[in-house]
């Protein structure tokens, strides 16, 4: 009997392997780096700070338990990023940094609402980019036209010189793979 596919998050918690860690790094580096950059982190510190977030994930992820509340992983990751930022700012305390840090610690603040709003969109888009090479060009084209561009099934089939059923199968295959990878990362 084949193993039941499990999400990226669960693979990293239960059976971490280099490919899964690389997937997480590829998936989240743009999100974390972009978020930290908006707090005027120097470019020389940005890579180090992003690596510190991943180092913390490496150590702490086996103990992470999704509390089944919407956005649990997203909130936990944001907390790690804020803590790493706080550690960096301890070496250069300024009133501006203290005010920003107070905002970041408030779960209802604008920066935290923006993190929540951007997280699912950015991570989903990035995961689709990473998944595309896993599919044949025709499968991906059908999925892209049908799901991402919103073109009707019959029109997609006509454009790709295939059947509507083949278009629906392509959509199903990509979405199934996407859902397995994204489970627990976005809600």
N, C-alpha and C positions, 0 to 999 in steps of 0.2 A: 504494500500500500504506500502511495506517495505521501510525503509530508504535506500537511496543510500549509499553504503559503501564509506567512505572517507579515505584519507591517514592519516597516523599517524601524520604527521605535521599539517594537517588541524584539526584533532581531538584535538590536543594540543592547537591550536590557538583558536578554536571556542567553543569546549566543553571538556575542559580538565578533565580527570578522573585519578584516581590513577593507573589503569592498563596501560593506555597510557603513563603516566610518567615513570612507571617502565619499559615499553618496550624501551623508549628512553634511560633511564639509562643503561639498559642491553645492548642495541645496541651500545652506544657510549662510555661507560666507558673504554673498552680496547683501543679504538682509541685515545681518549684524553689522557689517562694515558701513553700510549706508546709514544705519540708525546711529551708530557711534559718531560718524563723521559730522552729523548735524549738531553735535555738541562741541564742535571746534577742537576735536582731538587732532593733534598734530599728525601729519602723514607718517612721520617716523614712529609714532606711538600706536597708530591705528592697527597695523598688522600685529604688533605685539599684543595689543588689547584683545583683538579678535582671537588670536591663538590662546590667550588666557581663558576666554569664554569656552573654547573647545576643550581646553585642558580640564576645566572644571566639569564640563559635561562628561568627559572620559571617566573621571573619578566618581562623579555623583549619579550618573544615569542608571547604573545597576540598582540603585536604591530608590529611583523615582517610581512613584505609584500614581497613575492617573486616577484622580478622585472622581472621575465620571462627570465632573462639572465642565461646562463648555469653556474651552480655552485653557485647560489646565497646563498643558505643555507650553503653550505660548506664554502664559503668565510666569511660569517657572523659568523659562529661558530669559524673559525680560528681567526678572529678578537677578539672575546670574550676571547679565550684562550691566545692570545698574551697580551691582556690588563690585564688579571689576572696574567700572568707571570711578566709583567712590574710592577704591584703593589707589588708582592713578592720581586722583585729585587731592588725596591726602598730602602728597608731596608738594602741592602748589595751591594752598588754600587761598581763595579769594572770595569776597562776598558774592560775586556773580556765580561762581561755582557752587557755593552753598545754597543759593536760591534755586538754581537749576536742580540740584540734588534733592532739595525738599519737594520740588514738583515731581521728580521722577519716583520718589518714594510714595506719593499719593496715587493710589490706583485709579482715582477718578480724574486725574489731571489731563490736560490736553495732550501732552506728549505720550502718555500711556494710552489714551484713546486712539491717537494716531498709530501707535505701534500695533494695537489690536486691529485697526482697520486695514493697515498695510500688510500685516503678517500673512493672512490667508491668501490674499491676492498675489503677493510676491512669491510666496512659497509654492503655491499651485502653478503659477506661470513657470517658475524655475524648474519644478519637477517635470512638467510637460516637455521643456527643452531637453532635460536629461533623459527622458524616456523615448523621445523620438527616434534615436538611432537603434532602438531595440525592435523596431517594426519595419516591415517592408515598406517601400515608398508608396505603393498603392494603398496599403492599409492606412498609413498616416495621412495621405491625401484625402481619403474618404472621411476620416475622423475630423481632420482640420476643416474641411468644407462644411460638413454636417454640423459639428458641435461648435467649433470656434467661430465660424463665419455665418452660421445659422441658415445655410441654404437647404432647401427642401430635399428630402431623400431622393425623389425621382430626378430632380435636376442634377444632384451629385452623381447619381448613377449614369445619367446621360453624358455628363461632362467626362466621366472616367471610363465610359464605354463598358459598364458592368451592370449588374442587376441591383435593384433596390435591396434585395435580401443581402447581397454581398456588402453593401454599404452599412446596413444595420449590424452585420456581423463584425465589420471593422470597428465600428463605434463601440460595440460591446467589448471587444478584445482590449482596446485601449483603455476604456473606462474601468474595466475590471482590474487591469494592471495598475492604473493610477490609484484606484481606491485601496488596493493592498498596500501600496507604498505610503500613502498619505494618512492612513488611519492613525489617529491619535495626535497627529501633527496639527491638523486643522479641524475645526468643528463647524 
